Amino acid sequence: MTPAQLSTAIVGALSSLVDEGAIALPDGVPAEVTVERPRQKGHGDYATNVAMQLAKKAGMNPRAFAEALAGRLADSEGIGAVEVAGPGFLNITVEAGSQGKVAADIVAAASSYGHTETLAGQKINVEFISANPTGPLHLGHTRWAVLGDAIGRVLSAAGAEVTREFYINDRGVQMNHFAASIIAAALGEPKPEDGYAGEYVDDLAKQVEAASPGIFDLPADERLAAVRDKGYAIQLAEQQEQLDNFNTHFDVWFSELSLHEDGQESGGVPNTLERLKDLGHVYEDGGALWMRTTDFGDDKDRVLIKSDGELTYFASDTAYYLNKRERGFDHCIYLLGADHHGYVGRLRAMAACVGDDPDKTLNVLIGQLVKIVKDGEELKMSKRKGTFITLEELAEEIGVDALRYSLVRYPADTPLALDVAEITKASNDNPVYYVQYAHARTCRMQENAADLGMTLPVDFDPSLLSHERDGELLRALAAFPGVVASAAELREPHRIARYLEDTASVFNKWYDTKECRMLPQGDEPVTPANEARLVLVAATRTVLANGLDLLGVSAPERM
């Protein structure tokens, strides 16, 4: 019995009491009840304070309410005992057979176990990284590459329709500086002012020439545009390949430049400006066009068009938000860096200016900086590029799994300093190794069982999973869907990582308990208890693999 199933049983018991007139709930019976694992042993398998929450509405003493509910719940299938504690807590013990059935349910659900319908019907856009296409992705992008992807995976597992989106900053003067830098590298000229430097620019110049021979011989104006387009295409393709190799995948690569193209029927900058004028939230001052964001809590109004006629980035940001909404997204999530705290207020005000409630349609997450330490020193400079540490180099140095897991196991707003030696060592002190090794152990146990001719039974007696350690492991596995739902609602995938570590610990304690041996010893025959524990091992393997997959981390079968 999972917490969700127990919640359903409690709701059913409440409904039965209301129907009989034993209790009265003017606001109706709740659709679900919070069920938690008790902090202390001896307090049952699960606990709930629902009686204390509802007693006042029912006009009853909380303990009397709890006693009425306990009596009815005790008759429910799968419930072993219900105890009223203190002022009205219910401590619930589940029958071993009902608890053990969780293992079979997990194995049957396979890769879908943990998925819920918590966010079903919601269409969510998750925008992250959104770098300039003028250079390789670097350390500053790495944390969001992990967290954004994991948030998207967790939201999907909670039933939402999710689009992971990369906003390409391909409009602006930086693109011309980028092209000029490539041209200078190709012609052996000094880097232009405000240009880009580094070995990667020299490499790009060679790639551009190889892709378009003679491109650097074109007339100056024509050459700048041609090199800009070709360099952009090559650099963007490189970013896409780097992210795919890092197990971070996007559904949409959205060009900022497209918001300014002629013929945009909706969602473009010109249409956005007209809409804002119609809503009365823009005004002219000093020859510039302003959005009145202070009406909605911003610290100052924002310029949309400068006095020289140039559009601001904020104009693009506003048009982009409207474009998302017009594509049908109910909720837009932005993942921004530590230097973007000021954007939270202006983005919320922007959403309000176009007629939305930012509490319902907008979520801005700010991530803190990451430091990578090796041999006691912070890694800042690239050995190959001479400028900055790239995502690709970090993945090579640390490994995709170790880097992803180490970044995702902390809240986004926590500053991080990761030691290369610590996060790559093969030790139980290293969380990613600990979880992956637990999964590999389940695989090896199933292989050993197969060597003895054991196969997963079609039917087994779940009541044989009656040892205390069996129950602890089953309750840990049963909690997984709730953890996934919570991680999705809070946009906190680190909850999955911490859950996996706790569950791996519970599994290892179970593994070390001789009374819970899965395999027969010596010449002993295979017993029904051995078969039941084989199902429990398979269920544990499923949960660990599913949890790692939500983080974009592999589940190795051997280590």
DOVEX-786731 format. One record per residue (C-alpha): residue number from 1; chain; x, y, z. Coordinates in steps of 0.25 Angstrom, whole numbers, always signed. Example, Ala and Ser with C-alpha at 12.3 -4.5 7.8 and 13.67 -1.06 7.14 Angstrom:
BEGIN
  vexti  drenfi     c1     c2     c3
      1       A    +49    -18    +31
      2       A    +55     -4    +29
***
This chain:
BEGIN
  vexti  drenfi     c1     c2     c3
      1       A     +0     +0     +0
      2       A     +6    +13     -4
      3       A     +3    +27     +3
      4       A     -6    +30     -9
      5       A    -14    +18     -7
      6       A    -15    +20     +8
      7       A    -19    +34     +6
      8       A    -31    +28     -3
      9       A    -34    +19     +8
     10       A    -35    +30    +18
     11       A    -44    +38     +9
     12       A    -53    +26     +7
     13       A    -54    +25    +22
     14       A    -57    +39    +24
     15       A    -68    +39    +13
     16       A    -74    +27    +20
     17       A    -75    +34    +33
     18       A    -81    +46    +27
     19       A    -91    +38    +19
     20       A    -95    +31    +32
     21       A    -97    +44    +40
     22       A    -86    +40    +49
     23       A    -78    +53    +46
     24       A    -82    +66    +38
     25       A    -72    +73    +29
     26       A    -79    +85    +24
     27       A    -68    +88    +13
     28       A    -69    +73     +9
     29       A    -59    +62    +10
     30       A    -45    +66     +5
     31       A    -40    +60     -8
     32       A    -27    +55     -2
     33       A    -21    +54    +11
     34       A     -6    +56    +15
     35       A     +0    +43    +19
     36       A    +15    +43    +25
     37       A    +25    +33    +30
     38       A    +26    +35    +45
     39       A    +39    +40    +51
     40       A    +40    +30    +62
     41       A    +39    +14    +61
     42       A    +28     +8    +68
     43       A    +18    +19    +63
     44       A    +13    +10    +51
     45       A    +16    +10    +37
     46       A     +9    +24    +34
     47       A     +3    +35    +41
     48       A     -7    +46    +38
     49       A    -12    +58    +46
     50       A    -25    +59    +37
     51       A    -34    +58    +50
     52       A    -28    +70    +56
     53       A    -29    +78    +43
     54       A    -44    +74    +41
     55       A    -49    +74    +55
     56       A    -52    +88    +57
     57       A    -60    +89    +44
     58       A    -68    +76    +49
     59       A    -70    +83    +63
     60       A    -63    +71    +70
     61       A    -52    +69    +79
     62       A    -40    +65    +71
     63       A    -37    +52    +78
     64       A    -52    +48    +78
     65       A    -51    +51    +63
     66       A    -39    +43    +62
     67       A    -45    +31    +69
     68       A    -57    +31    +60
     69       A    -48    +31    +48
     70       A    -39    +20    +54
     71       A    -50    +11    +56
     72       A    -55    +12    +42
     73       A    -41    +12    +36
     74       A    -37     -1    +43
     75       A    -48     -9    +35
     76       A    -42     -4    +22
     77       A    -35    -15    +14
     78       A    -20    -15    +16
     79       A    -20     -8    +29
     80       A    -14    -16    +41
     81       A    -16     -6    +52
     82       A    -19     +9    +55
     83       A    -15    +16    +68
     84       A    -19    +29    +72
     85       A     -8    +37    +79
     86       A     -7    +50    +86
     87       A    -18    +60    +83
     88       A    -22    +53    +70
     89       A    -11    +47    +62
     90       A    -14    +34    +55
     91       A     -2    +24    +54
     92       A     -6    +14    +44
     93       A     +1     +0    +42
     94       A     -1     -7    +28
     95       A     -3    -22    +27
     96       A    +10    -29    +22
     97       A     +3    -34    +10
     98       A     -3    -21     +6
     99       A    +11    -14     +8
    100       A    +18    -25     +0
    101       A     +9    -24    -12
    102       A    +16    -10    -14
    103       A    +28    -18    -19
    104       A    +19    -25    -30
    105       A    +12    -12    -34
    106       A    +26     -5    -36
    107       A    +31    -17    -45
    108       A    +18    -17    -53
    109       A    +19     -2    -55
    110       A    +34     -2    -59
    111       A    +39    +11    -65
    112       A    +26    +18    -62
    113       A    +26    +16    -47
    114       A    +27    +29    -40
    115       A    +20    +36    -51
    116       A     +7    +43    -46
    117       A     -4    +52    -52
    118       A     -1    +63    -42
    119       A     +1    +74    -53
    120       A     -8    +67    -64
    121       A    -14    +77    -73
    122       A     -3    +88    -71
    123       A     +5    +92    -82
    124       A    +19    +98    -77
    125       A    +30   +104    -84
    126       A    +44   +103    -78
    127       A    +54   +113    -83
    128       A    +69   +111    -79
    129       A    +83   +114    -83
    130       A    +79   +123    -94
    131       A    +94   +127    -98
    132       A    +99   +135   -109
    133       A   +103   +127   -121
    134       A   +117   +134   -121
    135       A   +125   +123   -113
    136       A   +125   +110   -106
    137       A   +117   +107    -94
    138       A   +125   +109    -82
    139       A   +124   +106    -67
    140       A   +114   +118    -64
    141       A   +104   +110    -73
    142       A   +107    +96    -67
    143       A    +98    +97    -55
    144       A    +86   +101    -63
    145       A    +88    +91    -73
    146       A    +86    +81    -62
    147       A    +75    +87    -54
    148       A    +67    +92    -66
    149       A    +67    +78    -72
    150       A    +64    +71    -59
    151       A    +53    +81    -56
    152       A    +47    +78    -70
    153       A    +48    +63    -67
    154       A    +41    +64    -54
    155       A    +30    +72    -59
    156       A    +27    +62    -70
    157       A    +27    +51    -60
    158       A    +17    +59    -52
    159       A     +8    +59    -64
    160       A    +10    +73    -70
    161       A    +12    +75    -85
    162       A    +26    +81    -85
    163       A    +35    +88    -95
    164       A    +49    +91    -92
    165       A    +54   +103    -99
    166       A    +67   +110   -103
    167       A    +66   +125   -106
    168       A    +77   +128   -116
    169       A    +82   +142   -114
    170       A    +85   +144   -128
    171       A    +81   +158   -130
    172       A    +90   +170   -126
    173       A   +103   +176   -128
    174       A   +110   +164   -122
    175       A   +107   +156   -135
    176       A   +115   +166   -143
    177       A   +127   +166   -133
    178       A   +126   +151   -134
    179       A   +128   +152   -149
    180       A   +138   +162   -149
    181       A   +146   +154   -139
    182       A   +146   +142   -149
    183       A   +150   +150   -160
    184       A   +162   +156   -153
    185       A   +166   +142   -149
    186       A   +165   +137   -163
    187       A   +173   +149   -169
    188       A   +183   +149   -158
    189       A   +179   +163   -153
    190       A   +178   +168   -138
    191       A   +165   +165   -131
    192       A   +155   +176   -133
    193       A   +151   +185   -121
    194       A   +140   +178   -113
    195       A   +143   +165   -121
    196       A   +144   +151   -117
    197       A   +158   +144   -114
    198       A   +163   +130   -111
    199       A   +167   +118   -119
    200       A   +152   +115   -122
    201       A   +151   +127   -131
    202       A   +164   +122   -139
    203       A   +157   +109   -141
    204       A   +144   +115   -145
    205       A   +151   +123   -156
    206       A   +157   +110   -161
    207       A   +143   +103   -161
    208       A   +136   +115   -168
    209       A   +147   +115   -179
    210       A   +145   +100   -181
    211       A   +130   +101   -181
    212       A   +130   +113   -191
    213       A   +143   +114   -199
    214       A   +146   +128   -203
    215       A   +137   +135   -193
    216       A   +148   +143   -187
    217       A   +151   +149   -201
    218       A   +137   +155   -202
    219       A   +135   +170   -201
    220       A   +135   +176   -187
    221       A   +120   +178   -185
    222       A   +116   +165   -192
    223       A   +127   +157   -185
    224       A   +123   +162   -171
    225       A   +109   +157   -173
    226       A   +113   +144   -179
    227       A   +123   +141   -168
    228       A   +113   +144   -158
    229       A   +103   +135   -163
    230       A   +113   +123   -165
    231       A   +120   +125   -152
    232       A   +107   +126   -145
    233       A   +102   +113   -151
    234       A   +115   +105   -148
    235       A   +115   +111   -133
    236       A   +101   +107   -131
    237       A   +102    +93   -136
    238       A   +114    +91   -127
    239       A   +106    +96   -115
    240       A    +95    +87   -119
    241       A   +104    +75   -120
    242       A   +111    +78   -107
    243       A    +98    +78    -99
    244       A    +93    +65   -106
    245       A   +106    +59   -101
    246       A   +103    +64    -87
    247       A    +90    +58    -87
    248       A    +82    +71    -88
    249       A    +72    +72    -99
    250       A    +63    +83   -104
    251       A    +50    +82   -111
    252       A    +51    +96   -117
    253       A    +63   +106   -121
    254       A    +56   +119   -122
    255       A    +63   +131   -130
    256       A    +62   +144   -124
    257       A    +64   +150   -138
    258       A    +51   +143   -142
    259       A    +43   +153   -133
    260       A    +48   +164   -141
    261       A    +45   +158   -155
    262       A    +34   +164   -164
    263       A    +22   +157   -166
    264       A    +20   +152   -152
    265       A     +5   +151   -150
    266       A     +6   +150   -135
    267       A    +17   +149   -124
    268       A    +26   +158   -131
    269       A    +32   +172   -126
    270       A    +23   +181   -134
    271       A    +10   +174   -130
    272       A    +15   +174   -116
    273       A    +17   +189   -116
    274       A     +3   +191   -122
    275       A     -3   +182   -111
    276       A     +4   +190   -100
    277       A     -1   +203   -106
    278       A    -15   +197   -106
    279       A    -14   +193    -92
    280       A    -10   +207    -88
    281       A     +4   +203    -81
    282       A    +13   +210    -90
    283       A    +17   +225    -91
    284       A    +27   +234    -98
    285       A    +37   +242    -91
    286       A    +50   +249    -96
    287       A    +48   +243   -109
    288       A    +48   +229   -104
    289       A    +36   +219   -102
    290       A    +35   +213    -88
    291       A    +27   +202    -82
    292       A    +20   +206    -69
    293       A    +25   +194    -61
    294       A    +25   +202    -48
    295       A    +10   +201    -48
    296       A    +12   +186    -45
    297       A    +23   +187    -34
    298       A    +36   +189    -43
    299       A    +46   +198    -37
    300       A    +46   +207    -49
    301       A    +39   +208    -63
    302       A    +46   +201    -74
    303       A    +50   +206    -88
    304       A    +45   +198   -100
    305       A    +50   +208   -111
    306       A    +62   +217   -109
    307       A    +62   +231   -113
    308       A    +71   +228   -125
    309       A    +60   +218   -130
    310       A    +68   +205   -125
    311       A    +60   +194   -119
    312       A    +64   +189   -105
    313       A    +66   +175   -100
    314       A    +54   +177    -92
    315       A    +45   +179   -104
    316       A    +50   +165   -109
    317       A    +48   +159    -95
    318       A    +33   +164    -95
    319       A    +30   +160   -109
    320       A    +37   +146   -106
    321       A    +28   +144    -93
    322       A    +15   +148   -101
    323       A    +20   +138   -112
    324       A    +20   +127   -102
    325       A     +7   +130    -97
    326       A     +1   +131   -111
    327       A     +7   +117   -113
    328       A     -2   +112   -102
    329       A     +7   +111    -90
    330       A     +0   +112    -77
    331       A    +13   +114    -69
    332       A    +26   +120    -73
    333       A    +38   +116    -65
    334       A    +51   +124    -66
    335       A    +64   +119    -61
    336       A    +74   +131    -59
    337       A    +88   +133    -54
    338       A    +92   +139    -41
    339       A    +94   +153    -47
    340       A    +80   +154    -51
    341       A    +73   +156    -38
    342       A    +68   +170    -44
    343       A    +60   +162    -55
    344       A    +50   +156    -45
    345       A    +43   +169    -42
    346       A    +43   +174    -57
    347       A    +38   +160    -63
    348       A    +27   +160    -53
    349       A    +23   +174    -56
    350       A    +24   +171    -71
    351       A    +14   +159    -70
    352       A     +5   +168    -62
    353       A     +6   +179    -73
    354       A     +1   +170    -83
    355       A    -11   +165    -75
    356       A     -6   +153    -68
    357       A     -5   +149    -53
    358       A    +10   +146    -51
    359       A     +7   +137    -39
    360       A     +0   +128    -49
    361       A     +7   +129    -62
    362       A    +22   +132    -58
    363       A    +33   +126    -50
    364       A    +47   +131    -49
    365       A    +58   +123    -43
    366       A    +71   +129    -39
    367       A    +83   +120    -39
    368       A    +96   +123    -31
    369       A   +110   +122    -36
    370       A   +118   +109    -36
    371       A   +133   +107    -34
    372       A   +141    +95    -38
    373       A   +153    +92    -29
    374       A   +164    +83    -33
    375       A   +177    +80    -25
    376       A   +173    +91    -16
    377       A   +171   +102    -27
    378       A   +159   +107    -34
    379       A   +158   +104    -49
    380       A   +156   +116    -56
    381       A   +165   +116    -69
    382       A   +164   +105    -80
    383       A   +177    +98    -83
    384       A   +173    +97    -98
    385       A   +166   +110   -100
    386       A   +173   +119    -91
    387       A   +161   +127    -88
    388       A   +150   +119    -80
    389       A   +146   +105    -75
    390       A   +136   +100    -85
    391       A   +125    +90    -82
    392       A   +131    +80    -91
    393       A   +144    +80    -83
    394       A   +137    +79    -70
    395       A   +129    +67    -75
    396       A   +143    +61    -80
    397       A   +150    +64    -67
    398       A   +139    +60    -57
    399       A   +130    +51    -65
    400       A   +115    +54    -69
    401       A   +109    +46    -58
    402       A   +117    +51    -47
    403       A   +116    +65    -51
    404       A   +101    +65    -54
    405       A    +98    +58    -41
    406       A   +107    +67    -33
    407       A   +100    +79    -38
    408       A    +86    +74    -37
    409       A    +87    +70    -23
    410       A    +86    +84    -17
    411       A    +76    +95    -18
    412       A    +78   +104    -29
    413       A    +80   +116    -20
    414       A    +91   +109    -12
    415       A   +106   +114    -16
    416       A   +114   +102    -19
    417       A   +129    +98    -18
    418       A   +131    +84    -24
    419       A   +144    +77    -22
    420       A   +148    +69    -34
    421       A   +154    +58    -26
    422       A   +142    +57    -16
    423       A   +132    +56    -27
    424       A   +139    +45    -36
    425       A   +144    +36    -25
    426       A   +139    +22    -25
    427       A   +135    +22    -10
    428       A   +122    +22     -2
    429       A   +125    +36     +2
    430       A   +122    +40    -12
    431       A   +107    +41    -14
    432       A   +106    +38    -29
    433       A   +115    +26    -27
    434       A   +107    +21    -15
    435       A    +94    +22    -22
    436       A    +99    +16    -35
    437       A   +106     +5    -28
    438       A    +93     +1    -21
    439       A    +86     +0    -34
    440       A    +98     -9    -40
    441       A    +97    -17    -27
    442       A    +82    -20    -30
    443       A    +86    -24    -44
    444       A    +97    -33    -39
    445       A    +87    -40    -29
    446       A    +77    -42    -41
    447       A    +88    -49    -49
    448       A    +92    -58    -37
    449       A    +78    -62    -36
    450       A    +77    -65    -51
    451       A    +89    -74    -49
    452       A    +82    -82    -39
    453       A    +70    -83    -48
    454       A    +61    -73    -41
    455       A    +52    -64    -49
    456       A    +42    -53    -45
    457       A    +30    -61    -40
    458       A    +17    -58    -47
    459       A    +10    -59    -33
    460       A    +17    -58    -20
    461       A    +12    -57     -5
    462       A    +15    -42     -2
    463       A    +12    -45    +13
    464       A    +26    -52    +14
    465       A    +32    -39    +13
    466       A    +29    -37    +28
    467       A    +43    -34    +33
    468       A    +45    -20    +39
    469       A    +56    -17    +28
    470       A    +46    -22    +17
    471       A    +36    -12    +22
    472       A    +46     -1    +23
    473       A    +50     -3     +9
    474       A    +36     -5     +4
    475       A    +31     +8    +10
    476       A    +43    +15     +4
    477       A    +40    +10    -10
    478       A    +25    +14     -8
    479       A    +29    +28     -5
    480       A    +35    +31    -19
    481       A    +23    +36    -26
    482       A    +20    +46    -15
    483       A    +35    +51    -16
    484       A    +34    +52    -31
    485       A    +21    +60    -30
    486       A    +27    +69    -19
    487       A    +39    +72    -27
    488       A    +31    +76    -39
    489       A    +22    +85    -32
    490       A    +33    +92    -25
    491       A    +43    +92    -37
    492       A    +53    +85    -28
    493       A    +59    +73    -34
    494       A    +70    +72    -23
    495       A    +59    +65    -15
    496       A    +60    +53    -25
    497       A    +75    +52    -22
    498       A    +73    +52     -7
    499       A    +62    +42     -8
    500       A    +71    +33    -16
    501       A    +82    +34     -6
    502       A    +73    +31     +6
    503       A    +67    +19     -2
    504       A    +80    +13     -5
    505       A    +84    +14    +10
    506       A    +71     +7    +13
    507       A    +74     -4     +3
    508       A    +88     -6     +7
    509       A    +83     -8    +22
    510       A    +73    -18    +16
    511       A    +84    -25     +8
    512       A    +93    -26    +21
    513       A    +82    -33    +29
    514       A    +84    -48    +28
    515       A    +69    -51    +31
    516       A    +66    -44    +18
    517       A    +75    -52     +9
    518       A    +69    -53     -5
    519       A    +78    -65     -9
    520       A    +77    -79     -3
    521       A    +90    -83     +4
    522       A    +98    -95     +0
    523       A    +89   -106     -4
    524       A    +76   -100     +2
    525       A    +64   -100     -8
    526       A    +58    -88    -13
    527       A    +47    -84     -4
    528       A    +35    -75     -6
    529       A    +42    -65     +3
    530       A    +54    -64     -6
    531       A    +45    -62    -18
    532       A    +37    -51    -11
    533       A    +51    -44     -8
    534       A    +55    -45    -22
    535       A    +42    -37    -26
    536       A    +47    -27    -15
    537       A    +60    -26    -21
    538       A    +54    -24    -35
    539       A    +45    -13    -30
    540       A    +57     -6    -23
    541       A    +65     -7    -37
    542       A    +53     +0    -44
    543       A    +52    +11    -34
    544       A    +67    +14    -34
    545       A    +67    +14    -49
    546       A    +55    +23    -51
    547       A    +60    +33    -41
    548       A    +74    +34    -47
    549       A    +67    +35    -61
    550       A    +59    +47    -56
    551       A    +73    +54    -53
    552       A    +79    +50    -66
    553       A    +89    +41    -60
    554       A    +91    +27    -64
    555       A    +88    +14    -56
    556       A   +100     +5    -59
    557       A    +98    -10    -57
    558       A   +112    -12    -53
    559       A   +123     -4    -46
***
